[in-house]
Amino acid sequence: MQRFDPRIYLFACGHFSVDWAQSAIPALLPYFISVCHLSYQDAGTLIFANILLASIFQPIFGYYADKVSKPWIAPLGPIVSGLSIAAIPFTDNFWLIFLCSMFSGLGSSLYHPEAARMVNGLAGEQKGRALGTFSVGGNAGFAVGPMVAGFCAYVFDIHGLLIYALFNLTVALLLYHQLPRIQADIRHEQVVAAQTHPQRVLRNDWRAFGKLSLIILGRSVGFATCNAFIPLYWINVLHTTPEQGSFALTVLFTMGAFITYFGGLISDRLGFVRVIRISFTLMIPAMFLLANSTNYFLSMFALLPVALSLFTPYSPIVVLGQTYLGKNIAFASGVTMGLATTLGGLFSPLVGRAADICGIPTALQSLWVIAIIAAVAAFALPQPQENEKA
């Protein structure tokens, strides 16, 4: 069996660095509401800012990475994300916070396409395991980010957010130092593959990728809504403290980190499409339970099936996207990996507006309705065909 390249763990660490910064924003919403006197709609708008540039530029960066690779963009992502969060303690102006939130998302969009392309190049025959490992880094970031941000805002001191800049700069320097060797090894593997299969031609299946995009949208909406409103739900409906609201996010994403990895392993055995269908079928009752629970312990229990339904299909979606678009792996990675966690944020202001008018529990009923739509789309997803022609 081919040796698993340990440098994939470094890329997973980079994935952690951009996602722990991005996930700090939802955990800080109660702080922003208190300091800046924001409405729920304003809070949702900060989530919108967090994903705005990411949603626009992530596919664009991926498209050009397939044509003219710029590996140095990958370490630039953690720098931008970390500095954006570190700047928040020095202002209480809504629009400056809006910009910080926006550039935190931009850092994520810079990192994902190039990093995922290089992970794919290093993975060899172990793409499922490699993408699962890479994805675990991001989900671990989403688990730790809210906990650290909540500790800084509600326990320690808001200026402690400077840790995001220090950690991310360190990771960026390590990535940048390794890039020349990584690129040389990827080129070598490409030459070997071309010599082994000289008549193989990559192709794209855009129709299948279009169907997959509907599933990505459904998962993204569920992910972003949970990410933004679970802390607020815990505080305003379950009547817990802000720290407990941040802890709920940490629990969700900690489970997600493990589930993502094992989801990749299971999909190698059961098949990517089957795992996606099972996951989105489970999402319907899981989201219904979460949105209608008024008991703290029941709500904490509901986080388990929610995590299973959100994170199990993550790696299969990424691998399927790269399979469907064999000629545009970075573009597929930018859409499946980046937009899978950001695109749904475009709906956060709408959910926030509904929460202002009807209350948070009513607004969160959208979770299980979206899950039904995503499950239907999952059963329309075709089985993957070879993205190469001999």
C-alpha positions as CSV (number, residue, x, y, z in Angstrom):
1,M,0.0,0.0,0.0
2,Q,1.2,3.5,-0.8
3,R,2.7,5.4,2.1
4,F,0.4,8.2,3.4
5,D,2.2,11.5,2.9
6,P,2.6,13.2,6.4
7,R,2.6,16.7,4.8
8,I,-1.2,16.3,4.4
9,Y,-1.3,16.8,8.2
10,L,0.3,20.2,7.7
11,F,-2.4,21.2,5.2
12,A,-5.0,20.0,7.7
13,C,-3.4,22.3,10.2
14,G,-3.7,25.1,7.7
15,H,-7.3,24.2,7.3
16,F,-7.7,24.4,11.0
17,S,-6.2,27.9,11.1
18,V,-8.6,29.4,8.5
19,D,-11.7,27.7,9.9
20,W,-11.0,28.4,13.6
21,A,-10.8,32.1,12.7
22,Q,-14.0,32.0,10.6
23,S,-15.9,30.1,13.3
24,A,-15.0,32.8,15.9
25,I,-17.6,35.2,14.4
26,P,-20.8,33.2,15.4
27,A,-19.5,32.7,19.0
28,L,-18.9,36.5,19.2
29,L,-22.4,37.4,18.2
30,P,-23.7,37.7,21.8
31,Y,-20.7,40.0,22.5
32,F,-21.5,42.2,19.4
33,I,-25.2,42.3,20.4
34,S,-24.3,43.5,23.9
35,V,-21.5,46.0,22.9
36,C,-22.9,47.3,19.6
37,H,-26.6,46.9,20.5
38,L,-27.3,44.9,17.4
39,S,-30.6,43.2,16.3
40,Y,-30.8,39.5,15.3
41,Q,-30.9,40.7,11.7
42,D,-27.7,42.7,12.2
43,A,-26.1,39.6,13.8
44,G,-27.1,37.6,10.8
45,T,-25.6,40.3,8.5
46,L,-22.2,39.8,10.2
47,I,-22.4,36.1,9.2
48,F,-23.4,37.2,5.7
49,A,-20.3,39.4,5.7
50,N,-18.2,36.5,6.9
51,I,-19.1,34.4,3.8
52,L,-19.7,37.2,1.2
53,L,-16.2,37.4,-0.3
54,A,-15.6,33.7,0.3
55,S,-18.7,32.8,-1.7
56,I,-17.8,35.1,-4.6
57,F,-14.1,34.5,-4.8
58,Q,-13.7,30.8,-3.8
59,P,-14.8,29.4,-7.2
60,I,-12.9,32.1,-9.0
61,F,-9.6,31.3,-7.1
62,G,-10.2,27.6,-7.8
63,Y,-10.8,28.2,-11.5
64,Y,-7.6,30.1,-11.9
65,A,-5.7,27.7,-9.7
66,D,-6.5,25.0,-12.3
67,K,-5.1,27.1,-15.1
68,V,-2.2,29.0,-13.4
69,S,-1.3,27.6,-10.0
70,K,-0.2,30.1,-7.4
71,P,0.8,27.9,-4.3
72,W,1.8,30.9,-2.3
73,I,-1.9,31.9,-2.0
74,A,-2.4,29.0,0.4
75,P,-0.3,30.4,3.2
76,L,-1.7,33.8,2.6
77,G,-5.2,32.6,3.6
78,P,-4.3,31.9,7.3
79,I,-2.6,35.3,7.6
80,V,-5.6,37.2,6.3
81,S,-8.0,35.2,8.5
82,G,-6.0,35.5,11.7
83,L,-5.3,39.2,11.4
84,S,-9.0,39.9,10.7
85,I,-10.1,38.3,14.0
86,A,-7.2,39.9,15.9
87,A,-8.4,43.4,14.8
88,I,-11.9,43.0,16.3
89,P,-11.0,43.9,19.9
90,F,-9.8,47.4,18.8
91,T,-13.2,48.6,17.6
92,D,-16.9,48.7,18.5
93,N,-17.9,50.2,15.2
94,F,-20.4,47.9,13.4
95,W,-19.0,48.5,9.9
96,L,-15.4,47.9,11.0
97,I,-16.5,44.6,12.6
98,F,-18.4,43.9,9.3
99,L,-15.1,44.4,7.4
100,C,-13.2,42.2,9.8
101,S,-15.8,39.5,9.4
102,M,-15.7,39.8,5.7
103,F,-11.9,39.5,5.4
104,S,-11.9,36.5,7.7
105,G,-14.0,34.7,5.1
106,L,-11.7,35.9,2.3
107,G,-8.8,34.2,4.0
108,S,-10.7,31.0,4.0
109,S,-11.5,31.4,0.2
110,L,-7.8,32.0,-0.5
111,Y,-6.7,28.8,1.3
112,H,-9.2,26.1,0.2
113,P,-8.8,25.7,-3.5
114,E,-5.0,25.7,-3.7
115,A,-4.6,23.6,-0.5
116,A,-7.1,21.0,-1.6
117,R,-5.5,20.8,-5.0
118,M,-2.1,20.1,-3.5
119,V,-3.6,17.5,-1.1
120,N,-5.2,15.8,-4.0
121,G,-1.8,15.7,-5.7
122,L,0.0,14.2,-2.7
123,A,-2.8,11.7,-1.9
124,G,-2.0,9.2,-4.7
125,E,-4.4,6.2,-4.3
126,Q,-5.6,7.3,-0.9
127,K,-7.7,10.3,-1.8
128,G,-10.6,9.4,0.5
129,R,-8.3,9.2,3.5
130,A,-6.3,12.3,2.5
131,L,-9.4,14.5,1.9
132,G,-10.9,13.1,5.1
133,T,-7.8,14.1,7.1
134,F,-7.7,17.5,5.5
135,S,-11.3,18.0,6.3
136,V,-10.8,17.0,9.9
137,G,-8.5,20.0,10.3
138,G,-11.3,22.4,9.2
139,N,-13.9,20.8,11.4
140,A,-11.5,20.8,14.4
141,G,-11.1,24.5,13.7
142,F,-14.8,25.0,13.8
143,A,-14.8,23.1,17.1
144,V,-12.0,25.0,18.8
145,G,-12.7,28.5,17.3
146,P,-15.9,29.2,19.2
147,M,-14.5,27.9,22.5
148,V,-11.4,30.2,22.3
149,A,-13.4,33.2,21.0
150,G,-16.1,32.7,23.8
151,F,-13.4,32.4,26.4
152,C,-11.7,35.7,25.2
153,A,-15.0,37.6,25.0
154,Y,-16.8,36.3,28.2
155,V,-14.2,35.1,30.6
156,F,-10.7,36.4,29.9
157,D,-10.4,39.6,27.8
158,I,-11.5,40.4,24.3
159,H,-7.9,41.4,23.4
160,G,-7.0,37.7,23.8
161,L,-8.3,37.3,20.2
162,L,-4.7,38.3,19.2
163,I,-3.9,34.5,19.6
164,Y,-5.6,34.0,16.2
165,A,-3.0,36.1,14.5
166,L,-0.1,34.6,16.3
167,F,-1.1,31.0,15.6
168,N,-2.1,31.6,12.0
169,L,1.2,33.4,11.2
170,T,3.1,30.5,12.5
171,V,1.2,28.0,10.4
172,A,1.6,30.2,7.3
173,L,5.3,30.3,7.7
174,L,5.5,26.5,8.0
175,L,3.4,26.0,4.9
176,Y,5.4,28.5,2.9
177,H,8.7,26.8,3.8
178,Q,7.4,23.4,2.6
179,L,5.9,24.6,-0.7
180,P,8.9,24.2,-3.1
181,R,9.4,20.5,-2.1
182,I,5.6,19.8,-2.2
183,Q,5.3,21.3,-5.7
184,A,8.3,19.3,-6.9
185,D,6.8,16.1,-5.6
186,I,3.4,16.8,-7.1
187,R,5.0,17.4,-10.5
188,H,6.9,14.2,-10.2
189,E,3.8,12.2,-9.5
190,Q,2.1,13.8,-12.5
191,V,4.9,12.8,-14.8
192,V,4.8,9.2,-13.5
193,A,1.1,9.0,-13.9
194,A,1.3,10.3,-17.5
195,Q,4.0,7.8,-18.4
196,T,2.0,4.9,-16.8
197,H,-1.2,5.8,-18.6
198,P,-0.1,7.8,-21.7
199,Q,-3.6,7.7,-23.4
200,R,-5.6,8.8,-20.4
201,V,-7.6,12.0,-20.8
202,L,-9.4,13.8,-18.0
203,R,-12.9,15.0,-18.6
204,N,-15.7,16.9,-16.7
205,D,-19.2,15.8,-16.0
206,W,-20.9,19.1,-15.5
207,R,-24.4,17.7,-15.3
208,A,-23.5,15.4,-12.4
209,F,-21.7,18.3,-10.7
210,G,-24.7,20.5,-11.1
211,K,-26.8,18.0,-9.1
212,L,-24.1,17.8,-6.5
213,S,-24.2,21.6,-6.2
214,L,-27.8,21.4,-5.0
215,I,-26.8,19.1,-2.2
216,I,-23.9,21.4,-1.3
217,L,-26.3,24.3,-1.0
218,G,-28.7,22.3,1.2
219,R,-25.8,21.2,3.5
220,S,-24.4,24.7,3.6
221,V,-27.6,26.3,4.6
222,G,-28.0,23.8,7.5
223,F,-24.4,24.2,8.5
224,A,-24.4,28.0,8.5
225,T,-27.7,28.3,10.2
226,C,-26.6,26.0,13.0
227,N,-23.3,27.8,13.2
228,A,-24.9,31.3,13.5
229,F,-28.0,30.6,15.7
230,I,-27.1,27.7,18.0
231,P,-25.4,30.1,20.5
232,L,-28.4,32.5,20.3
233,Y,-30.9,29.6,20.6
234,W,-29.1,28.3,23.7
235,I,-29.2,31.8,25.3
236,N,-32.7,33.0,24.4
237,V,-34.7,29.8,24.2
238,L,-32.9,27.4,26.5
239,H,-31.9,30.3,28.9
240,T,-28.3,29.3,29.2
241,T,-25.2,31.5,29.6
242,P,-23.2,32.8,26.5
243,E,-20.4,30.4,27.6
244,Q,-22.8,27.5,27.3
245,G,-23.9,28.7,23.9
246,S,-20.3,28.7,22.7
247,F,-19.8,25.3,24.3
248,A,-22.7,23.9,22.3
249,L,-20.9,24.9,19.1
250,T,-17.7,23.4,20.4
251,V,-19.5,20.1,21.1
252,L,-21.1,20.1,17.6
253,F,-17.8,20.7,15.8
254,T,-15.8,18.4,18.0
255,M,-18.1,15.6,17.1
256,G,-17.9,16.8,13.5
257,A,-14.1,16.5,13.4
258,F,-14.2,12.8,14.3
259,I,-17.3,12.1,12.2
260,T,-15.8,13.8,9.1
261,Y,-12.7,11.5,9.2
262,F,-14.7,8.3,9.7
263,G,-17.2,9.4,7.1
264,G,-14.4,9.4,4.6
265,L,-13.4,5.9,5.6
266,I,-16.9,4.6,5.5
267,S,-17.6,6.1,2.1
268,D,-14.6,4.1,0.7
269,R,-16.5,1.0,1.7
270,L,-20.2,1.8,1.2
271,G,-19.8,4.2,-1.7
272,F,-19.9,8.0,-1.7
273,V,-23.4,8.4,-3.1
274,R,-24.9,6.0,-0.6
275,V,-23.3,7.7,2.4
276,I,-24.6,11.1,1.2
277,R,-28.2,9.7,0.8
278,I,-28.2,8.2,4.3
279,S,-26.8,11.4,5.8
280,F,-29.4,13.7,4.3
281,T,-32.2,11.3,5.2
282,L,-31.1,11.4,8.8
283,M,-30.9,15.2,8.7
284,I,-34.7,15.6,8.5
285,P,-35.6,14.2,11.9
286,A,-32.3,15.5,13.4
287,M,-33.0,19.2,12.4
288,F,-36.7,18.8,13.4
289,L,-35.7,17.7,16.9
290,L,-33.1,20.5,17.3
291,A,-35.5,23.2,16.2
292,N,-38.4,22.1,18.4
293,S,-36.6,21.2,21.7
294,T,-37.0,23.5,24.7
295,N,-35.0,21.2,27.0
296,Y,-31.3,21.8,27.5
297,F,-30.3,18.1,27.8
298,L,-32.6,17.1,24.8
299,S,-31.0,19.8,22.7
300,M,-27.5,18.7,23.6
301,F,-28.5,15.1,22.7
302,A,-29.9,16.4,19.3
303,L,-26.4,17.7,18.4
304,L,-25.3,14.2,17.8
305,P,-27.6,13.3,14.9
306,V,-27.2,16.8,13.6
307,A,-23.4,16.3,13.6
308,L,-23.8,13.0,11.9
309,S,-26.0,14.4,9.2
310,L,-23.9,17.5,8.5
311,F,-20.3,16.0,8.7
312,T,-20.6,12.5,7.5
313,P,-21.2,13.5,3.9
314,Y,-18.5,16.2,3.9
315,S,-15.6,14.2,2.5
316,P,-17.8,12.2,0.1
317,I,-19.0,15.4,-1.4
318,V,-15.5,16.7,-1.9
319,V,-14.3,13.5,-3.5
320,L,-17.3,13.3,-5.7
321,G,-16.8,16.9,-6.9
322,Q,-13.2,16.1,-7.8
323,T,-14.3,13.0,-9.5
324,Y,-17.0,14.7,-11.6
325,L,-14.6,17.5,-12.6
326,G,-11.4,15.7,-13.3
327,K,-10.1,18.6,-15.4
328,N,-10.8,21.2,-12.8
329,I,-9.9,19.8,-9.4
330,A,-9.2,23.1,-7.7
331,F,-12.4,24.6,-8.9
332,A,-14.3,21.6,-7.7
333,S,-12.5,21.8,-4.4
334,G,-13.3,25.5,-4.0
335,V,-17.0,24.8,-4.5
336,T,-17.4,21.5,-2.6
337,M,-15.0,22.3,0.3
338,G,-15.3,26.1,0.6
339,L,-18.8,26.8,-0.4
340,A,-20.1,23.8,1.5
341,T,-19.4,25.8,4.7
342,T,-20.0,29.4,3.5
343,L,-22.7,29.5,0.8
344,G,-25.5,29.0,3.3
345,G,-24.4,32.1,5.2
346,L,-26.1,34.1,2.4
347,F,-29.3,33.0,4.0
348,S,-28.3,34.1,7.6
349,P,-29.8,37.6,7.3
350,L,-33.1,36.0,6.1
351,V,-33.2,33.6,9.1
352,G,-32.2,36.5,11.4
353,R,-35.1,38.6,10.0
354,A,-37.5,35.8,10.6
355,A,-36.2,35.5,14.1
356,D,-36.8,39.2,14.7
357,I,-40.4,38.9,13.5
358,C,-41.4,35.4,14.7
359,G,-38.8,34.3,17.2
360,I,-35.8,32.0,16.9
361,P,-37.7,28.7,17.2
362,T,-40.0,29.6,14.3
363,A,-37.1,30.8,12.2
364,L,-35.2,27.5,12.8
365,Q,-38.0,25.4,11.4
366,S,-36.3,26.2,8.0
367,L,-33.6,23.7,9.0
368,W,-35.7,20.6,8.6
369,V,-37.5,22.0,5.5
370,I,-34.2,22.5,3.8
371,A,-33.2,19.0,4.9
372,I,-36.1,17.5,3.0
373,I,-35.1,19.4,-0.2
374,A,-31.5,18.2,0.2
375,A,-32.5,14.6,0.8
376,V,-34.6,14.6,-2.4
377,A,-31.6,16.0,-4.3
378,A,-29.4,13.3,-2.8
379,F,-31.5,10.6,-4.3
380,A,-31.3,12.2,-7.7
381,L,-27.5,12.2,-7.5
382,P,-25.9,9.8,-10.1
383,Q,-23.3,7.2,-9.3
384,P,-19.8,8.5,-10.1
385,Q,-18.3,7.5,-13.4
386,E,-14.6,7.5,-14.2
387,N,-13.4,11.0,-14.8
388,E,-10.8,9.7,-17.1
389,K,-10.9,8.1,-20.5
390,A,-8.3,5.6,-21.5
